[in-house]
Amino acid sequence: MLNKLNLLMEKLNQDPAFKKEGFGEYLTGTMTLGFGENQYTLAFYKGTILEVFKGIPLTGIDIAVIGPEEGWQKFYEHKNFYRAINPHHGKLSLQGNYIRAQTNINCLEYLCTKLCEL
């Protein structure tokens, strides 16, 4: 998964639509993606992903989308981010600073949807 996320980092850093349409230009901080027992963190500065690493930062979770492997598999099939994080329909959840997560929901959606395409 780390290789896949590094590939995602390369693609998003070269994708001007991520910063504009995905509102990534406003994201500075960390985003953690949890796949079952494994967590991976992407570090952002003004919409550019600086690094991807396994684990959670020592400062804790800033913004996260976390869920079981089966929740991610269903998301990969239907590619509907809002359905995947809805507790009535999906198994993924937003964690960390909920206000920041909601503020950056378009960026989260864009990133997770692009992850499905890899």
C-alpha positions in Angstrom: 0.0 0.0 0.0 2.9 2.4 0.7 4.0 2.1 -3.0 0.4 2.8 -4.1 0.3 5.9 -1.9 3.6 7.1 -3.2 2.3 6.8 -6.7 -0.8 8.7 -5.6 1.5 11.4 -4.2 3.3 11.8 -7.5 0.0 11.9 -9.5 -1.7 14.5 -7.2 1.4 16.7 -7.0 1.3 16.9 -10.8 -2.5 17.3 -11.0 -3.5 21.0 -11.1 -7.2 19.9 -10.7 -6.4 18.5 -7.2 -5.5 22.0 -6.0 -8.3 23.8 -7.7 -11.3 21.4 -8.1 -10.3 19.4 -5.0 -9.5 22.5 -3.0 -6.2 20.9 -2.1 -4.5 24.3 -2.2 -5.9 25.0 1.2 -4.7 21.8 2.9 -1.7 22.1 5.2 -1.4 19.3 7.8 -1.6 15.5 7.8 -4.1 13.1 6.4 -4.1 9.5 7.7 -5.7 6.7 5.8 -6.5 3.6 7.8 -6.8 0.2 6.0 -7.8 -2.3 8.7 -4.9 -2.4 11.1 -2.5 -0.4 8.9 -2.4 3.4 8.9 -0.5 5.6 6.4 -0.1 9.3 6.7 0.3 11.9 3.9 1.9 15.2 5.0 0.6 18.3 3.1 1.8 21.9 2.7 -0.5 24.2 0.8 -1.8 21.3 -1.3 1.5 19.7 -2.1 2.1 16.2 -0.6 5.6 16.4 1.0 5.8 12.7 2.1 3.9 9.5 2.7 4.8 7.3 5.6 3.5 4.3 7.5 1.9 5.0 10.8 0.3 7.9 12.7 2.3 11.1 13.3 3.6 11.6 16.9 1.3 14.7 17.0 -1.7 12.5 16.5 -4.3 12.3 13.8 -5.1 15.6 12.1 -7.6 14.3 9.5 -8.3 10.7 8.8 -10.4 8.3 6.8 -10.3 4.9 8.5 -12.1 1.7 8.1 -11.8 -2.1 7.6 -10.4 -3.6 4.4 -13.9 -4.6 3.4 -15.1 -1.0 3.7 -12.3 0.2 1.4 -13.1 -2.7 -1.1 -16.7 -1.6 -1.3 -15.6 2.0 -1.8 -13.3 0.9 -4.6 -16.4 -0.7 -6.3 -18.9 2.1 -6.0 -16.5 5.1 -5.8 -19.0 7.2 -3.9 -17.0 8.8 -1.0 -20.1 10.2 0.8 -21.8 6.8 0.7 -18.6 5.1 2.0 -18.4 7.5 5.1 -22.1 7.4 5.8 -22.7 5.2 8.9 -25.9 3.8 7.4 -24.3 2.7 4.1 -20.5 2.5 4.4 -17.8 1.3 6.8 -15.3 4.1 6.5 -15.3 6.9 9.0 -13.8 10.4 9.4 -11.6 10.7 12.5 -9.3 13.3 14.0 -10.3 16.9 13.9 -13.8 16.7 12.6 -14.2 20.4 11.8 -11.0 20.3 9.7 -12.2 17.1 8.1 -15.5 18.7 7.1 -13.6 21.9 5.9 -11.4 19.7 3.7 -14.1 17.2 2.6 -13.7 18.0 -1.1 -10.0 17.4 -0.8 -10.6 14.1 1.0 -13.1 13.0 -1.6 -10.8 13.9 -4.5 -7.8 12.1 -3.0 -9.8 9.0 -2.0 -11.5 8.8 -5.4 -8.1 9.1 -7.2 -6.8 6.3 -4.9 -9.5 4.1 -6.4 -8.2 4.7 -9.9 -4.7 3.2 -9.1 
